[in-house]
């Protein structure tokens, strides 16, 4: 029974450490503005239309 409790505590500590790591990574990410994500992807799609095939 004591061995099971120690395993449970070890798993709990690992989960808390992983959660702290993810929380710090998310906090370091840049915030999105009110207008939404940047238009970088939209500019790339507009630069090369889908129907344009180069052989």
Secondary structure, 3 states (H helix, E strand, C coil): CHHHHHHHHHHHHHHHHHHHHHHHHHHHCCCCECCECCCHHHHHHHHCCCCCCCC
